[in-house]
Amino acid sequence: MLNLHISFLAINTKVMPHNRKVTKAVITAAGYGTRFLPITKAIQKEMLPIIDKPILHYIVEECVMSGIKDIIIVTKYGTSSSVEDYFDSIIEYEEFLRKSRKYKELDQLKWITKMANIAYVRQNKELPYGNASPLIAAKNFIGKESFVLAWGDDIVLSKVPAVKQVKLAYERNKCSAVLAVQEVSNEEIQRIGMVSLKKGSKNQVEGVLEKPEKHQITSNLAEYGRFVLSPVIFKFLSVDKKGKGNELWLIDAINEMCKKHKVIAQPIDGKWYTTGDPLRYLKTTFAVAMRRDDIKEDLIAYLREEIKAIDTMKTIKD
């Protein structure tokens, strides 16, 4: 595995011609995770465990299973070491497992270090707060190639990896971007971005409205953390173009792109889970556990006992 520390002010990469074959991915892991304080003071939110793997592991693995060869993870100062250490080799640990004859565990650790070529960009402190800043930080690494962008706290459970689905949609269509979308309830759409399609089109995006008010809801299509973007996106990204809450939003750039370029909405065959707050993080953990044969039955039995105990206590209290 290739581990590189790259300053976004000092990257010097060869410019490659733009083509529709997607082999690179950018994964964001530069947020503060304030909803998870105090734990996120010491560990990056994207490194919180979903059972026995950090959130970020699932996303990297999804990219690898989708044919992505090179991955850049955008981190921030202070907690980036936990990300870098996880995907790096720890010789002492591997030697301990070898001497203990724990070969299965040893193979798992070796796979983590070899599954992708990973480089790290540390997001400059001078960049504005917002989900578009990691992309600006990674711009020179990307060059003139199309790339996958994935939020580092979204997990998609599906037979065909979500990254592969948006990648194939991009490679098969003449468009400048593909957004992964999923139908959600009116209540949920108010928490995320609502995708509107152009009149008469089944998949061409007219625009995205971030966290719409109830009276603004005209669609139940939500965009979430899987994109394929062409280099055209950088024409619409600037540190001076701050939006709602004085933040730098990717959606603002995508909305500008939609006016001049074709942007596709791709429904994903699978289930999207966000880990952006403690409740949804627990729901995601439960969803993953329910898909593991070594955990599922015991977990169901435990939950039944817990619910029974809570009901008993409530009855006694009443």
N, C-alpha and C positions, 0 to 999 in steps of 0.2 A: 504494500500500500504506500502511496506517495503522500507524505505529510508535509505541507508547505505553509509557512506563515507569510502572508502577502499583505502589504499595505496598499490600499486602493489608490494611493497617490503615487505609488512607485512601481506599478505593474507595467511591464513592457512585453506584450505578446504579439506574435505575428498575426496580421490580419488575414483571415480566411474568407474565401468567397461564400456568399450566402447560399445555402442549399436547404432542401426540405427534409433531409435526413437529420434526425435529432439524436445526438449522442451525449449531450451535456445536461446537467441539472444544477440549479441553484436551490439550496434549502436554507431557509431563514431560521436563525437561532440567536437573534440579537435583541429580543425583547426583555423587559424587566420582570415580567411575571408577577406583578403587584398583587394579583388576586390570590397568590399562593404564599405570600409572606407569612412567617419569616423564613421558610425553607429556601425560597428563591434568592435569599441574600447570599447563600453559600453554594447553591447548585442551580444551573440553568434550568428553566422550566421544561425545556424540551428533553432534559435528561431525567425527568421524573419517571419512575418505573411503571410500566404496564405489566404486572406480574414479575417476570424475570428479565425483561428487556426495557431499556429506556424508550420513550416515545420516538426519539429520533432514529433509533435502530429500525423500527418498522418502516419508516419512510425511506431510509437509505436502501433497505432490502427491497422495497417496492420498486425503486428506481432501477436497481440491478436486475430484477426479474423482468423489467421492461426493456432491457437492452441498453441502458444508460451506462457508458463506460467511465465518464469523468464527472465527479461531483464536487461542487464547491459549497462549503458550509460557511455562512456568514455569522460570525460571533461578535460578542462585545467584550470590552475590557472587564476583567474581574472574575468571570465565571467560565471563560472559554476553555480553561485547562481541563475541566471535567469532560467536555466534548472530545478534545484532542486525545486525552489519555484513554478514553473508552475505545477509540478506533485504532489505537496504536498498540504495538507489542509491549508486553511487560515480561521480560525474560525470566525474572525471578519467579513470577506467578506460574509461568508455563513450566519451569523446571520443577516447581513444587508439585504440580499436577502429574508430571511425568514420573517423578519418584514415588508418588502416591498411587500410581497406576490408574489414575482417573482419566483414561484416554478419551472417553466421550466428551468430557468437559474440556479437555485440551483441544480436541478437534473443533469444538464450538468457538473457542477463543481464537484459534488460528483462522477460522473462516471469517470472523469479524474483521481481522486485519487485512485480509486478502480480497474481500468481496468487491472492492471498488478502489479506483484511484481518487483519493480524497485530498483536496486542498482547502486551506482555511484563509478566509479574508476577515480581518478584524475591522468592524465598522468604525470609521473615524468618528470621534466624539463631536466633531464640528458639524456633522450631518444632522439635519432636522429630525425630530422624532416622527415616526410614521412607518408604515409597512412598505413604502417605496424606497426608503433609504438603503436597505440591504442590497437592492437591485443596482442602485447607483454605485455602491461600494464594489460590486462584482463586475461592473460594466467592462473594464479592460480585459478581464479574464475571459469573458464571453466572446469578445471580438465581433465578427460579422456572422456568427452562427445563430441559428434558432436554438432554443433551449427550453427545458422544463423548469418551471418555477413551482416550488412546493412550500407551503407554510409548515414550519417545523412542529406544529402542535395539532395537526389534523391527521387522523387515521381513517383509511378506507378499507373495509373488509369486503372482499370480492374474489370471485374465482379468477377472473382476468384482472391483473393489477390496474388500478385506476390510471396510473401514469401511462401504461401501455395503451389504454383506451383513448386518452387525449392525444397521445403521440401519433397513433394510427389515424385519428381524425384529421390531424394537421397534415400528415404526409399524403393523405388522399384528397385533400381539398385545397383549392387555390384561395388561401386566406392568410391574414397576417397574424392571427392569434386564435387560440381555442381556449374556452373557459369550461371547466367541469361544472355541471349544474345538477341540481336535485330538487324535486318538488318537496316542499315543506309546508307546515301549517301557517296560517296568518300570524299566529303568536311568534313562531320561530323566525319568520321572514323579517320581523321588526328588529331582530338582533343582528342580522347579517345583511348581505347585499342582494337586492331584488333585481333580477335580469328581465329586461323587456326586449321582445323580439320585434323586428321590423314588420310592418303590416304586410300580410300575404306571404311571409317567410316562415318556414318551420324551424329554422335554426340560426338565422343571421341576427346578431345582437344589435339592437338600436342603442342601448345604454344600460348602465347599472346604477341603481340608487342605493347608496349606503344607508343602512338602518332606517328604512322608510317609516313614516308615521302611519297610523292605522288608515287614515283617509287617503293616503298616497298609494296604497297597495292595489296594483292592477295585474299582478302576476305572482304565482307561487313558486317560480323558479328561483332558486337561491344559488349564487356562485360560492364556491369554496376553494380551499387551498390546493388546487391542481390546475396549472396553466401550461400551455405551450405558447411561447412568444417569439416573434421574429425580432431581429435587431431594430426594426422600425419603431418599437416601443420607446427607444431612447430619444427619438425626436420629440417625444411628448413629456419626457421626464426632466425636471429641473429643480434644483434646490430652492428656487425662488417661487415655485408654483405650489404653495401650501394651500390646503383646503380646510375642510371642516375641523374645528378644534385647533386650528393652526398647525395641523399635521400634514405630512407629505404622503398622500394616498396614491396607491397604484391604480385604483379605480378611476381617479380623475384623469390619469394618463390614458387608460383604456377607453374612457368615454370620448376623449379627443380623437383617439385612433379610429373609433367607430364612425366618425364623421367623414373620414377620408379613405378608410380601408375596410376590408371585409373581416369581421370577427365572428367566429362560430361558437354557438353554445352546444356542448356535447353532454347529453344525459349519460350518467355513469351507471352501469349495471353493477350494483353493489350498495353498500350502506356506509354513509359518511358519518364519522363521529368526531366531534371536536373535544379537545381537552382544555379549553380556554378558561374554565373556572372549576372549582372543586367538585361541584355536583356532576357536571358533564365529564369530568375526568374519572369519577367513580363509575359512571354509567359506561364509559368506554372500557374501563378495566373489567367490569362485569361482562360486557359483550364479548371481549376477547376470551375471558375465562370460560364462558359458555360454549365456546368453539374448541375447547381443549378437552380431549377425552380423559386426560389424567387428572382433571380438576372438576369437570362439570358435575358429575353425580354427587360427589362429596359436598360441593358448594351448594347444590340444591337442597340437600338434606340439612345442612347447617342453617340455611336461610329459613327453612320451614321451622326448625327448632327455635330460632331467634324470634320469628313472627309469633309463634305460639307463646313464648315467654313474655313478649311485650303485651299480647292480648290478655294473658293471665294477670299481669301486673295492673293493666288498665281496669280489668274487672274488679280486682281487689280494691283499687283506689276508688272506683265508683261506688 
